[in-house]
Amino acid sequence: MTVNKISNLRIDVLNTINEIENRLEMLGRDEPIFGFVSSKYIKCGKQNCKCEQGKQYLHGPYYYLRMEPEYRYSKYLGKRIPTNIEGRIDVGNRIKDLIRKKKKLLETLEKLENI
């Protein structure tokens, strides 16, 4: 690879990193959520309730927001998922994807500079 091609490639990588940083800044304004929604069926614990008869009679589904890191923290959402939660989770996923792409581009940039 010629020096000129390496230089042009380096400029392209830097421009792409800059675009990603701009998108990350814009997405960060949308109050992202890093996690996912899970559902659960439960036994209520009341004596003589149908849910004591088996899995097909459990109550629910009840929705929970599982948060990063390690998804240990969960927040009860209720019987319905609030409309804004799914959009904010989508924003969080897009941010994580952009961060992964930026990391790969930085690794590529480092390799180009070592040539």
N, C-alpha and C positions, 0 to 999 in steps of 0.2 A: 504494500500500500504506500502510495506516495505521501509526502509531507502535506501537500495541498489537500488531498482527500481526507487525511487524518484531521487536519485543521477544520475542514468543512463539517466533518462528522461530529467533532467536538462542539462546534457552534450549534449544530442541530440538537445535540443532546442537552446542551445548556438552555436552549430556547424551550425545549420540551419540559425540562425541570421547572423553568420559570412559569410556564403555562399551568403545570400541576400545582405549584405553590399558589397561584392566583385562584384556581378552582377550590383548593383547600380552604383558603381564606373566605371565599364566598359561601361554601358549604358550612363552615364553622358557625356562621351567623344563624343557621336554621335549627339551633339547639339539637344537635345529633344525639341519638341514643346508641350506645354500643352494647348490643345484646339481642335477644330474640324473645318471642312470645311462646309460652308453652301452655298446655291445658292439662287439667287434672279432673278426674272424677273421684268423689270422696264419699265416705260413710259419715253420717252426721253424728252418730253416737247415741241417738235416742233409742230407747228400748221399743221394740215392736214396730220399728220403721221398716219399710220395704227394703231399704238399702242393706239390711242385715241378711237378706235372702240370697244375695249373690251379685256378681259384677254387673249384670244387666240392669240392676235396679239402683246403681250408685247415682248420687246427685252430681249435676254438672252438665256440661263442662264449666269449670271455673278457670279463668285465664290469669297467668302470672307473667310478669316481665322478668326475665333472667338477665342479669347484668354482668358485664366484664368487670374485673378480671376473673377468670375461671368459672364464671356464671354461677357462683355460689349465692350471691345476693339475689333475692327475688322479691318483687313487689306485687301485691295482689291487685289485679285490674278489675275483677268482677265477672259477671256473666257475659258481658260484651266487651270487645276490645275497643277502647276509645279511638276515634277516627284519626287523631293526630299522631298516635303512637306508631302506627305502621309506617307513615311517611318519615318520621324522625329516625326509625330503625333503618329505613332505606338510605337515608342520608348518612348515617353512621357506617353502613356497609360500603357506600361509595367512597367515603373518606378513607376507610381501611384499604380499599382497593387502590386508591391513588397513592397512599403512603407506600404500599408494596411496589408499585410501578416506579415511584421516585427512588426507592432504595435500589432497585435493579439498574436504573439509569445512573445513579451515583457510582455503582460498582463498575458499570461500563465506562464511565468517565475516568475513573481511577486507572482502569486497564489502558485506556487510550493515552493517558498521561505517562504511563510507564513504557510506552513503545519508543 
